[in-house]
Amino acid sequence: MKALVIIRLKDGILDPQGEAVRQAVRALDKAKVSNVRIGKIIEIEFDGVDKGSAEASVKAMCDKLLANPVTEDYQIVDIS
Amino acid sequence: MKALVIIRLKDGILDPQGEAVRQAVRALDKAKVSNVRIGKIIEIEFDGVDKGSAEASVKAMCDKLLANPVTEDYQIVDIS
């Protein structure tokens, strides 16, 4: 069982890493890049766990450990 | 026009950040987590660019700037 979680900064939260990339990219090839946001994608593999308990487990991890609820949103995109 | 790029460590490349998360997660709720891999997800917004040139631009950025071709793979998941 494999779960895929995306963690993004909330809208309105400044993303200095994304801003640095935006500036580097503009210098690179003058592309009309207006905004860059960088998030994390986390792949979690489970051993011998059914889908329901994997999902519950992933939710608990995101709430308690992986995402900062003040600044970040998480999204469980796939469990299979 | 918005592009979504996922950058992951190649298989076989050690992921210390993922390993740290795996250990923390096991301590958290004794979930049977066998492996955790952490990658980046990058959202790039373009102003007034058509899909073709946005795609070429994103490819160039990934090759030259965003991904390290020795240790990382990138995947352009969506341009719309």
Backbone of each chain as nested JSON, in Angstrom:
{
  "chains": [
    {"id": "A", "residues": [
      {"number": 1, "name": "MET", "atoms": {"N": [0.855, -1.195, 0.0], "CA": [0.0, 0.0, 0.0], "C": [0.893, 1.248, 0.0]}},
      {"number": 2, "name": "LYS", "atoms": {"N": [0.613, 2.151, -0.913], "CA": [1.463, 3.325, -1.083], "C": [0.583, 4.578, -1.071]}},
      {"number": 3, "name": "ALA", "atoms": {"N": [0.958, 5.545, -0.267], "CA": [0.171, 6.782, -0.204], "C": [1.014, 7.945, -0.715]}},
      {"number": 4, "name": "LEU", "atoms": {"N": [0.344, 8.87, -1.369], "CA": [1.013, 10.031, -1.93], "C": [0.38, 11.282, -1.326]}},
      {"number": 5, "name": "VAL", "atoms": {"N": [1.2, 12.076, -0.689], "CA": [0.686, 13.275, -0.015], "C": [1.389, 14.502, -0.578]}},
      {"number": 6, "name": "ILE", "atoms": {"N": [0.614, 15.528, -0.859], "CA": [1.207, 16.796, -1.293], "C": [1.011, 17.827, -0.192]}},
      {"number": 7, "name": "ILE", "atoms": {"N": [2.09, 18.496, 0.166], "CA": [2.013, 19.537, 1.185], "C": [2.426, 20.856, 0.547]}},
      {"number": 8, "name": "ARG", "atoms": {"N": [1.515, 21.815, 0.616], "CA": [1.769, 23.114, -0.014], "C": [1.628, 24.215, 1.021]}},
      {"number": 9, "name": "LEU", "atoms": {"N": [2.368, 25.293, 0.811], "CA": [2.127, 26.481, 1.62], "C": [0.738, 27.015, 1.297]}},
      {"number": 10, "name": "LYS", "atoms": {"N": [0.051, 27.529, 2.313], "CA": [-1.254, 28.131, 2.071], "C": [-1.121, 29.367, 1.196]}},
      {"number": 11, "name": "ASP", "atoms": {"N": [-2.193, 29.681, 0.474], "CA": [-2.2, 30.913, -0.303], "C": [-1.971, 32.088, 0.64]}},
      {"number": 12, "name": "GLY", "atoms": {"N": [-1.162, 33.012, 0.212], "CA": [-0.922, 34.196, 1.031], "C": [0.305, 34.075, 1.912]}},
      {"number": 13, "name": "ILE", "atoms": {"N": [0.755, 32.839, 2.107], "CA": [1.996, 32.646, 2.871], "C": [3.176, 32.845, 1.919]}},
      {"number": 14, "name": "LEU", "atoms": {"N": [4.08, 33.7, 2.328], "CA": [5.251, 34.001, 1.496], "C": [6.096, 32.738, 1.277]}},
      {"number": 15, "name": "ASP", "atoms": {"N": [6.555, 32.552, 0.047], "CA": [7.365, 31.38, -0.28], "C": [8.735, 31.841, -0.788]}},
      {"number": 16, "name": "PRO", "atoms": {"N": [9.678, 32.066, 0.103], "CA": [10.983, 32.614, -0.299], "C": [11.738, 31.687, -1.246]}},
      {"number": 17, "name": "GLN", "atoms": {"N": [11.585, 30.378, -1.056], "CA": [12.256, 29.421, -1.931], "C": [11.692, 29.529, -3.355]}},
      {"number": 18, "name": "GLY", "atoms": {"N": [10.376, 29.631, -3.443], "CA": [9.74, 29.797, -4.748], "C": [10.144, 31.107, -5.4]}},
      {"number": 19, "name": "GLU", "atoms": {"N": [10.226, 32.148, -4.6], "CA": [10.609, 33.467, -5.113], "C": [12.047, 33.448, -5.65]}},
      {"number": 20, "name": "ALA", "atoms": {"N": [12.923, 32.758, -4.948], "CA": [14.309, 32.63, -5.406], "C": [14.362, 31.898, -6.74]}},
      {"number": 21, "name": "VAL", "atoms": {"N": [13.559, 30.838, -6.85], "CA": [13.511, 30.095, -8.112], "C": [12.955, 30.985, -9.22]}},
      {"number": 22, "name": "ARG", "atoms": {"N": [11.929, 31.765, -8.918], "CA": [11.33, 32.643, -9.926], "C": [12.381, 33.601, -10.491]}},
      {"number": 23, "name": "GLN", "atoms": {"N": [13.153, 34.187, -9.591], "CA": [14.165, 35.139, -10.046], "C": [15.257, 34.452, -10.866]}},
      {"number": 24, "name": "ALA", "atoms": {"N": [15.664, 33.263, -10.429], "CA": [16.698, 32.528, -11.172], "C": [16.184, 32.149, -12.554]}},
      {"number": 25, "name": "VAL", "atoms": {"N": [14.914, 31.747, -12.606], "CA": [14.31, 31.308, -13.855], "C": [14.176, 32.476, -14.83]}},
      {"number": 26, "name": "ARG", "atoms": {"N": [13.831, 33.621, -14.331], "CA": [13.715, 34.803, -15.191], "C": [15.073, 35.16, -15.776]}},
      {"number": 27, "name": "ALA", "atoms": {"N": [16.104, 35.015, -14.962], "CA": [17.445, 35.296, -15.465], "C": [17.845, 34.258, -16.507]}},
      {"number": 28, "name": "LEU", "atoms": {"N": [17.341, 33.05, -16.334], "CA": [17.747, 31.935, -17.192], "C": [17.34, 32.126, -18.644]}},
      {"number": 29, "name": "ASP", "atoms": {"N": [16.072, 32.295, -18.886], "CA": [15.684, 32.394, -20.307], "C": [14.574, 33.41, -20.556]}},
      {"number": 30, "name": "LYS", "atoms": {"N": [14.5, 34.393, -19.703], "CA": [13.528, 35.48, -19.89], "C": [12.096, 34.987, -20.076]}},
      {"number": 31, "name": "ALA", "atoms": {"N": [11.836, 33.808, -19.544], "CA": [10.471, 33.298, -19.611], "C": [9.566, 34.201, -18.782]}},
      {"number": 32, "name": "LYS", "atoms": {"N": [8.332, 34.309, -19.219], "CA": [7.39, 35.157, -18.492], "C": [6.789, 34.414, -17.311]}},
      {"number": 33, "name": "VAL", "atoms": {"N": [7.614, 34.145, -16.348], "CA": [7.161, 33.415, -15.169], "C": [6.67, 34.415, -14.134]}},
      {"number": 34, "name": "SER", "atoms": {"N": [5.398, 34.313, -13.773], "CA": [4.856, 35.297, -12.845], "C": [4.918, 34.831, -11.396]}},
      {"number": 35, "name": "ASN", "atoms": {"N": [4.92, 33.529, -11.204], "CA": [4.893, 33.051, -9.823], "C": [5.406, 31.608, -9.747]}},
      {"number": 36, "name": "VAL", "atoms": {"N": [6.132, 31.318, -8.69], "CA": [6.579, 29.938, -8.457], "C": [6.293, 29.598, -6.996]}},
      {"number": 37, "name": "ARG", "atoms": {"N": [5.662, 28.458, -6.776], "CA": [5.424, 27.974, -5.411], "C": [6.012, 26.575, -5.304]}},
      {"number": 38, "name": "ILE", "atoms": {"N": [6.678, 26.338, -4.197], "CA": [7.311, 25.037, -4.018], "C": [6.707, 24.31, -2.826]}},
      {"number": 39, "name": "GLY", "atoms": {"N": [6.319, 23.084, -3.065], "CA": [5.765, 22.273, -1.989], "C": [6.512, 20.962, -1.887]}},
      {"number": 40, "name": "LYS", "atoms": {"N": [5.992, 20.091, -1.036], "CA": [6.626, 18.788, -0.861], "C": [5.687, 17.693, -1.325]}},
      {"number": 41, "name": "ILE", "atoms": {"N": [6.254, 16.646, -1.857], "CA": [5.459, 15.475, -2.178], "C": [6.073, 14.294, -1.421]}},
      {"number": 42, "name": "ILE", "atoms": {"N": [5.246, 13.622, -0.658], "CA": [5.74, 12.567, 0.218], "C": [5.106, 11.232, -0.159]}},
      {"number": 43, "name": "GLU", "atoms": {"N": [5.94, 10.264, -0.454], "CA": [5.472, 8.907, -0.747], "C": [5.673, 8.052, 0.489]}},
      {"number": 44, "name": "ILE", "atoms": {"N": [4.609, 7.453, 0.966], "CA": [4.695, 6.626, 2.166], "C": [4.285, 5.203, 1.81]}},
      {"number": 45, "name": "GLU", "atoms": {"N": [5.179, 4.259, 2.071], "CA": [4.86, 2.857, 1.794], "C": [4.521, 2.124, 3.079]}},
      {"number": 46, "name": "PHE", "atoms": {"N": [3.427, 1.371, 3.03], "CA": [3.011, 0.585, 4.194], "C": [3.188, -0.902, 3.914]}},
      {"number": 47, "name": "ASP", "atoms": {"N": [3.456, -1.637, 4.974], "CA": [3.522, -3.094, 4.865], "C": [2.278, -3.705, 5.48]}},
      {"number": 48, "name": "GLY", "atoms": {"N": [1.579, -4.526, 4.735], "CA": [0.477, -5.31, 5.269], "C": [-0.586, -4.519, 6.009]}},
      {"number": 49, "name": "VAL", "atoms": {"N": [-1.041, -3.451, 5.371], "CA": [-2.064, -2.605, 5.984], "C": [-3.162, -2.419, 4.94]}},
      {"number": 50, "name": "ASP", "atoms": {"N": [-4.438, -2.473, 5.363], "CA": [-5.484, -2.261, 4.357], "C": [-5.672, -0.768, 4.088]}},
      {"number": 51, "name": "LYS", "atoms": {"N": [-6.438, -0.478, 3.04], "CA": [-6.551, 0.897, 2.562], "C": [-7.107, 1.841, 3.63]}},
      {"number": 52, "name": "GLY", "atoms": {"N": [-8.149, 1.369, 4.339], "CA": [-8.787, 2.211, 5.352], "C": [-7.825, 2.643, 6.442]}},
      {"number": 53, "name": "SER", "atoms": {"N": [-7.063, 1.68, 6.974], "CA": [-6.186, 2.05, 8.079], "C": [-4.962, 2.815, 7.576]}},
      {"number": 54, "name": "ALA", "atoms": {"N": [-4.551, 2.555, 6.317], "CA": [-3.469, 3.357, 5.746], "C": [-3.909, 4.814, 5.633]}},
      {"number": 55, "name": "GLU", "atoms": {"N": [-5.147, 5.001, 5.175], "CA": [-5.653, 6.367, 5.015], "C": [-5.723, 7.086, 6.363]}},
      {"number": 56, "name": "ALA", "atoms": {"N": [-6.255, 6.391, 7.372], "CA": [-6.347, 6.983, 8.713], "C": [-4.953, 7.334, 9.232]}},
      {"number": 57, "name": "SER", "atoms": {"N": [-4.02, 6.424, 8.973], "CA": [-2.657, 6.61, 9.437], "C": [-2.001, 7.812, 8.753]}},
      {"number": 58, "name": "VAL", "atoms": {"N": [-2.208, 7.928, 7.452], "CA": [-1.635, 9.051, 6.714], "C": [-2.215, 10.378, 7.214]}},
      {"number": 59, "name": "LYS", "atoms": {"N": [-3.531, 10.374, 7.457], "CA": [-4.172, 11.591, 7.973], "C": [-3.559, 12.007, 9.302]}},
      {"number": 60, "name": "ALA", "atoms": {"N": [-3.389, 11.013, 10.189], "CA": [-2.808, 11.298, 11.507], "C": [-1.392, 11.85, 11.364]}},
      {"number": 61, "name": "MET", "atoms": {"N": [-0.615, 11.223, 10.464], "CA": [0.757, 11.709, 10.253], "C": [0.765, 13.154, 9.783]}},
      {"number": 62, "name": "CYS", "atoms": {"N": [-0.118, 13.456, 8.834], "CA": [-0.138, 14.822, 8.284], "C": [-0.533, 15.816, 9.369]}},
      {"number": 63, "name": "ASP", "atoms": {"N": [-1.554, 15.457, 10.143], "CA": [-2.022, 16.377, 11.172], "C": [-0.979, 16.612, 12.25]}},
      {"number": 64, "name": "LYS", "atoms": {"N": [-0.285, 15.528, 12.632], "CA": [0.603, 15.633, 13.791], "C": [2.042, 15.936, 13.434]}},
      {"number": 65, "name": "LEU", "atoms": {"N": [2.46, 15.563, 12.233], "CA": [3.897, 15.561, 11.98], "C": [4.324, 16.204, 10.671]}},
      {"number": 66, "name": "LEU", "atoms": {"N": [3.64, 15.864, 9.589], "CA": [4.189, 16.234, 8.279], "C": [3.877, 17.669, 7.861]}},
      {"number": 67, "name": "ALA", "atoms": {"N": [2.681, 18.133, 8.18], "CA": [2.297, 19.479, 7.747], "C": [2.158, 20.403, 8.95]}},
      {"number": 68, "name": "ASN", "atoms": {"N": [2.514, 21.645, 8.762], "CA": [2.279, 22.663, 9.784], "C": [0.924, 23.309, 9.491]}},
      {"number": 69, "name": "PRO", "atoms": {"N": [-0.083, 23.038, 10.344], "CA": [-1.438, 23.485, 10.016], "C": [-1.592, 25.007, 9.963]}},
      {"number": 70, "name": "VAL", "atoms": {"N": [-0.649, 25.719, 10.52], "CA": [-0.725, 27.188, 10.483], "C": [-0.373, 27.718, 9.093]}},
      {"number": 71, "name": "THR", "atoms": {"N": [0.615, 27.111, 8.474], "CA": [1.123, 27.658, 7.211], "C": [0.904, 26.743, 6.004]}},
      {"number": 72, "name": "GLU", "atoms": {"N": [0.56, 25.492, 6.262], "CA": [0.525, 24.54, 5.144], "C": [-0.812, 23.801, 5.041]}},
      {"number": 73, "name": "ASP", "atoms": {"N": [-1.143, 23.453, 3.804], "CA": [-2.275, 22.571, 3.54], "C": [-1.747, 21.245, 3.028]}},
      {"number": 74, "name": "TYR", "atoms": {"N": [-2.415, 20.155, 3.406], "CA": [-2.016, 18.887, 2.804], "C": [-3.165, 18.285, 2.027]}},
      {"number": 75, "name": "GLN", "atoms": {"N": [-2.794, 17.408, 1.134], "CA": [-3.762, 16.797, 0.248], "C": [-3.285, 15.356, 0.021]}},
      {"number": 76, "name": "ILE", "atoms": {"N": [-4.129, 14.404, 0.376], "CA": [-3.771, 13.006, 0.136], "C": [-4.259, 12.68, -1.27]}},
      {"number": 77, "name": "VAL", "atoms": {"N": [-3.344, 12.576, -2.215], "CA": [-3.774, 12.466, -3.61], "C": [-4.055, 11.043, -4.053]}},
      {"number": 78, "name": "ASP", "atoms": {"N": [-3.435, 10.07, -3.403], "CA": [-3.607, 8.71, -3.892], "C": [-3.209, 7.706, -2.81]}},
      {"number": 79, "name": "ILE", "atoms": {"N": [-4.034, 6.681, -2.659], "CA": [-3.638, 5.545, -1.818], "C": [-3.94, 4.279, -2.595]}},
      {"number": 80, "name": "SER", "atoms": {"N": [-2.932, 3.494, -2.879], "CA": [-3.207, 2.276, -3.65], "C": [-2.099, 1.246, -3.411]}}
    ]},
    {"id": "B", "residues": [
      {"number": 1, "name": "MET", "atoms": {"N": [-1.428, 30.27, -17.719], "CA": [-0.836, 28.94, -17.938], "C": [-0.062, 28.518, -16.684]}},
      {"number": 2, "name": "LYS", "atoms": {"N": [-0.369, 27.34, -16.195], "CA": [0.23, 26.877, -14.949], "C": [0.831, 25.49, -15.165]}},
      {"number": 3, "name": "ALA", "atoms": {"N": [2.079, 25.321, -14.779], "CA": [2.716, 24.019, -14.934], "C": [3.008, 23.423, -13.568]}},
      {"number": 4, "name": "LEU", "atoms": {"N": [2.902, 22.104, -13.496], "CA": [3.147, 21.395, -12.246], "C": [4.252, 20.378, -12.488]}},
      {"number": 5, "name": "VAL", "atoms": {"N": [5.323, 20.509, -11.73], "CA": [6.47, 19.637, -11.915], "C": [6.754, 18.892, -10.616]}},
      {"number": 6, "name": "ILE", "atoms": {"N": [6.999, 17.603, -10.732], "CA": [7.389, 16.821, -9.553], "C": [8.851, 16.42, -9.708]}},
      {"number": 7, "name": "ILE", "atoms": {"N": [9.615, 16.669, -8.684], "CA": [11.025, 16.281, -8.691], "C": [11.261, 15.282, -7.567]}},
      {"number": 8, "name": "ARG", "atoms": {"N": [11.749, 14.116, -7.97], "CA": [11.964, 13.056, -6.98], "C": [13.404, 12.6, -7.033]}},
      {"number": 9, "name": "LEU", "atoms": {"N": [13.907, 12.131, -5.908], "CA": [15.205, 11.459, -5.914], "C": [15.085, 10.169, -6.721]}},
      {"number": 10, "name": "LYS", "atoms": {"N": [16.131, 9.844, -7.474], "CA": [16.116, 8.588, -8.209], "C": [16.082, 7.407, -7.248]}},
      {"number": 11, "name": "ASP", "atoms": {"N": [15.546, 6.289, -7.747], "CA": [15.577, 5.058, -6.951], "C": [17.026, 4.716, -6.641]}},
      {"number": 12, "name": "GLY", "atoms": {"N": [17.265, 4.293, -5.44], "CA": [18.62, 3.905, -5.063], "C": [19.408, 5.036, -4.428]}},
      {"number": 13, "name": "ILE", "atoms": {"N": [18.937, 6.268, -4.618], "CA": [19.601, 7.39, -3.955], "C": [19.045, 7.498, -2.533]}},
      {"number": 14, "name": "LEU", "atoms": {"N": [19.94, 7.535, -1.579], "CA": [19.542, 7.613, -0.178], "C": [18.763, 8.902, 0.094]}},
      {"number": 15, "name": "ASP", "atoms": {"N": [17.683, 8.797, 0.851], "CA": [16.859, 9.962, 1.168], "C": [16.842, 10.161, 2.694]}},
      {"number": 16, "name": "PRO", "atoms": {"N": [17.813, 10.879, 3.229], "CA": [17.915, 11.021, 4.693], "C": [16.7, 11.725, 5.298]}},
      {"number": 17, "name": "GLN", "atoms": {"N": [16.142, 12.675, 4.543], "CA": [14.957, 13.394, 5.043], "C": [13.777, 12.415, 5.168]}},
      {"number": 18, "name": "GLY", "atoms": {"N": [13.606, 11.59, 4.145], "CA": [12.546, 10.587, 4.182], "C": [12.762, 9.579, 5.293]}},
      {"number": 19, "name": "GLU", "atoms": {"N": [14.003, 9.191, 5.494], "CA": [14.337, 8.223, 6.541], "C": [14.034, 8.805, 7.924]}},
      {"number": 20, "name": "ALA", "atoms": {"N": [14.339, 10.084, 8.111], "CA": [14.028, 10.738, 9.388], "C": [12.524, 10.754, 9.632]}},
      {"number": 21, "name": "VAL", "atoms": {"N": [11.771, 11.04, 8.561], "CA": [10.311, 11.042, 8.695], "C": [9.81, 9.638, 9.019]}},
      {"number": 22, "name": "ARG", "atoms": {"N": [10.383, 8.652, 8.373], "CA": [9.949, 7.261, 8.622], "C": [10.129, 6.888, 10.089]}},
      {"number": 23, "name": "GLN", "atoms": {"N": [11.278, 7.255, 10.642], "CA": [11.526, 6.926, 12.049], "C": [10.586, 7.685, 12.983]}},
      {"number": 24, "name": "ALA", "atoms": {"N": [10.352, 8.946, 12.666], "CA": [9.44, 9.748, 13.498], "C": [8.028, 9.183, 13.441]}},
      {"number": 25, "name": "VAL", "atoms": {"N": [7.625, 8.767, 12.233], "CA": [6.287, 8.245, 12.029], "C": [6.111, 6.918, 12.768]}},
      {"number": 26, "name": "ARG", "atoms": {"N": [7.11, 6.08, 12.749], "CA": [7.027, 4.802, 13.474], "C": [6.881, 5.041, 14.965]}},
      {"number": 27, "name": "ALA", "atoms": {"N": [7.587, 6.034, 15.477], "CA": [7.466, 6.355, 16.89], "C": [6.078, 6.907, 17.194]}},
      {"number": 28, "name": "LEU", "atoms": {"N": [5.522, 7.585, 16.203], "CA": [4.239, 8.275, 16.415], "C": [3.088, 7.319, 16.684]}},
      {"number": 29, "name": "ASP", "atoms": {"N": [2.841, 6.403, 15.777], "CA": [1.673, 5.545, 16.016], "C": [1.909, 4.087, 15.609]}},
      {"number": 30, "name": "LYS", "atoms": {"N": [3.156, 3.669, 15.648], "CA": [3.487, 2.273, 15.355], "C": [2.914, 1.786, 14.037]}},
      {"number": 31, "name": "ALA", "atoms": {"N": [2.685, 2.73, 13.125], "CA": [2.203, 2.339, 11.805], "C": [3.284, 1.52, 11.104]}},
      {"number": 32, "name": "LYS", "atoms": {"N": [2.842, 0.577, 10.282], "CA": [3.805, -0.263, 9.581], "C": [4.309, 0.44, 8.331]}},
      {"number": 33, "name": "VAL", "atoms": {"N": [5.059, 1.485, 8.539], "CA": [5.587, 2.256, 7.426], "C": [6.941, 1.682, 7.044]}},
      {"number": 34, "name": "SER", "atoms": {"N": [7.045, 1.202, 5.812], "CA": [8.296, 0.562, 5.414], "C": [9.248, 1.53, 4.733]}},
      {"number": 35, "name": "ASN", "atoms": {"N": [8.706, 2.585, 4.135], "CA": [9.579, 3.485, 3.395], "C": [8.908, 4.842, 3.209]}},
      {"number": 36, "name": "VAL", "atoms": {"N": [9.705, 5.894, 3.287], "CA": [9.201, 7.242, 3.011], "C": [10.192, 7.939, 2.083]}},
      {"number": 37, "name": "ARG", "atoms": {"N": [9.68, 8.512, 1.007], "CA": [10.53, 9.278, 0.097], "C": [9.921, 10.671, -0.034]}},
      {"number": 38, "name": "ILE", "atoms": {"N": [10.786, 11.665, 0.006], "CA": [10.288, 13.039, -0.063], "C": [10.821, 13.722, -1.313]}},
      {"number": 39, "name": "GLY", "atoms": {"N": [9.916, 14.304, -2.06], "CA": [10.297, 15.04, -3.259], "C": [9.756, 16.455, -3.213]}},
      {"number": 40, "name": "LYS", "atoms": {"N": [9.901, 17.145, -4.317], "CA": [9.413, 18.512, -4.404], "C": [8.331, 18.605, -5.46]}},
      {"number": 41, "name": "ILE", "atoms": {"N": [7.365, 19.464, -5.202], "CA": [6.386, 19.753, -6.226], "C": [6.437, 21.253, -6.496]}},
      {"number": 42, "name": "ILE", "atoms": {"N": [6.608, 21.618, -7.74], "CA": [6.818, 23.015, -8.092], "C": [5.709, 23.486, -9.021]}},
      {"number": 43, "name": "GLU", "atoms": {"N": [5.014, 24.534, -8.602], "CA": [3.993, 25.14, -9.447], "C": [4.573, 26.386, -10.097]}},
      {"number": 44, "name": "ILE", "atoms": {"N": [4.523, 26.436, -11.406], "CA": [5.082, 27.577, -12.122], "C": [3.969, 28.249, -12.915]}},
      {"number": 45, "name": "GLU", "atoms": {"N": [3.758, 29.525, -12.647], "CA": [2.734, 30.264, -13.391], "C": [3.372, 31.132, -14.457]}},
      {"number": 46, "name": "PHE", "atoms": {"N": [2.797, 31.07, -15.665], "CA": [3.288, 31.889, -16.774], "C": [2.252, 32.96, -17.115]}},
      {"number": 47, "name": "ASP", "atoms": {"N": [2.765, 34.08, -17.593], "CA": [1.887, 35.138, -18.103], "C": [1.94, 35.156, -19.616]}},
      {"number": 48, "name": "GLY", "atoms": {"N": [0.796, 35.057, -20.25], "CA": [0.683, 35.245, -21.688], "C": [1.617, 34.387, -22.516]}},
      {"number": 49, "name": "VAL", "atoms": {"N": [1.623, 33.101, -22.235], "CA": [2.484, 32.179, -22.972], "C": [1.607, 31.013, -23.413]}},
      {"number": 50, "name": "ASP", "atoms": {"N": [1.8, 30.533, -24.633], "CA": [0.98, 29.389, -25.059], "C": [1.553, 28.085, -24.502]}},
      {"number": 51, "name": "LYS", "atoms": {"N": [0.749, 27.026, -24.628], "CA": [1.092, 25.761, -23.983], "C": [2.43, 25.206, -24.464]}},
      {"number": 52, "name": "GLY", "atoms": {"N": [2.656, 25.282, -25.77], "CA": [3.886, 24.735, -26.34], "C": [5.135, 25.39, -25.771]}},
      {"number": 53, "name": "SER", "atoms": {"N": [5.124, 26.724, -25.752], "CA": [6.342, 27.389, -25.286], "C": [6.476, 27.283, -23.767]}},
      {"number": 54, "name": "ALA", "atoms": {"N": [5.335, 27.187, -23.067], "CA": [5.407, 26.969, -21.619], "C": [6.062, 25.618, -21.342]}},
      {"number": 55, "name": "GLU", "atoms": {"N": [5.657, 24.612, -22.113], "CA": [6.207, 23.271, -21.911], "C": [7.715, 23.262, -22.183]}},
      {"number": 56, "name": "ALA", "atoms": {"N": [8.121, 23.898, -23.284], "CA": [9.553, 23.955, -23.62], "C": [10.32, 24.673, -22.52]}},
      {"number": 57, "name": "SER", "atoms": {"N": [9.711, 25.742, -22.03], "CA": [10.331, 26.55, -20.991], "C": [10.499, 25.745, -19.694]}},
      {"number": 58, "name": "VAL", "atoms": {"N": [9.462, 25.009, -19.331], "CA": [9.517, 24.196, -18.108], "C": [10.587, 23.116, -18.241]}},
      {"number": 59, "name": "LYS", "atoms": {"N": [10.645, 22.505, -19.424], "CA": [11.679, 21.482, -19.655], "C": [13.077, 22.06, -19.486]}},
      {"number": 60, "name": "ALA", "atoms": {"N": [13.287, 23.245, -20.08], "CA": [14.598, 23.886, -19.976], "C": [14.938, 24.199, -18.522]}},
      {"number": 61, "name": "MET", "atoms": {"N": [13.933, 24.718, -17.788], "CA": [14.153, 25.027, -16.359], "C": [14.546, 23.789, -15.576]}},
      {"number": 62, "name": "CYS", "atoms": {"N": [13.834, 22.683, -15.83], "CA": [14.12, 21.456, -15.091], "C": [15.523, 20.963, -15.415]}},
      {"number": 63, "name": "ASP", "atoms": {"N": [15.862, 20.982, -16.703], "CA": [17.174, 20.476, -17.107], "C": [18.306, 21.321, -16.549]}},
      {"number": 64, "name": "LYS", "atoms": {"N": [18.099, 22.654, -16.552], "CA": [19.219, 23.53, -16.206], "C": [19.25, 23.951, -14.747]}},
      {"number": 65, "name": "LEU", "atoms": {"N": [18.101, 23.955, -14.106], "CA": [18.036, 24.653, -12.824], "C": [17.349, 23.872, -11.701]}},
      {"number": 66, "name": "LEU", "atoms": {"N": [16.185, 23.289, -12.013], "CA": [15.347, 22.787, -10.916], "C": [15.757, 21.396, -10.423]}},
      {"number": 67, "name": "ALA", "atoms": {"N": [16.146, 20.543, -11.353], "CA": [16.488, 19.172, -10.951], "C": [17.971, 18.921, -11.144]}},
      {"number": 68, "name": "ASN", "atoms": {"N": [18.522, 18.134, -10.273], "CA": [19.905, 17.685, -10.418], "C": [19.878, 16.355, -11.18]}},
      {"number": 69, "name": "PRO", "atoms": {"N": [20.331, 16.352, -12.435], "CA": [20.167, 15.145, -13.256], "C": [20.926, 13.926, -12.737]}},
      {"number": 70, "name": "VAL", "atoms": {"N": [21.883, 14.147, -11.864], "CA": [22.645, 13.018, -11.313], "C": [21.816, 12.255, -10.28]}},
      {"number": 71, "name": "THR", "atoms": {"N": [21.077, 12.999, -9.48], "CA": [20.387, 12.345, -8.36], "C": [18.859, 12.405, -8.465]}},
      {"number": 72, "name": "GLU", "atoms": {"N": [18.354, 13.229, -9.36], "CA": [16.909, 13.445, -9.357], "C": [16.269, 13.207, -10.726]}},
      {"number": 73, "name": "ASP", "atoms": {"N": [15.018, 12.781, -10.692], "CA": [14.197, 12.698, -11.893], "C": [13.1, 13.747, -11.809]}},
      {"number": 74, "name": "TYR", "atoms": {"N": [12.751, 14.321, -12.945], "CA": [11.597, 15.222, -12.914], "C": [10.494, 14.718, -13.827]}},
      {"number": 75, "name": "GLN", "atoms": {"N": [9.313, 15.182, -13.542], "CA": [8.137, 14.749, -14.261], "C": [7.224, 15.963, -14.372]}},
      {"number": 76, "name": "ILE", "atoms": {"N": [6.903, 16.343, -15.602], "CA": [5.979, 17.466, -15.794], "C": [4.582, 16.858, -15.804]}},
      {"number": 77, "name": "VAL", "atoms": {"N": [3.835, 17.053, -14.717], "CA": [2.575, 16.319, -14.602], "C": [1.395, 17.025, -15.251]}},
      {"number": 78, "name": "ASP", "atoms": {"N": [1.465, 18.33, -15.376], "CA": [0.287, 19.037, -15.889], "C": [0.687, 20.43, -16.38]}},
      {"number": 79, "name": "ILE", "atoms": {"N": [0.172, 20.771, -17.53], "CA": [0.294, 22.165, -17.988], "C": [-1.08, 22.604, -18.465]}},
      {"number": 80, "name": "SER", "atoms": {"N": [-1.645, 23.6, -17.842], "CA": [-2.982, 24.045, -18.28], "C": [-3.232, 25.491, -17.885]}}
    ]}
  ]
}
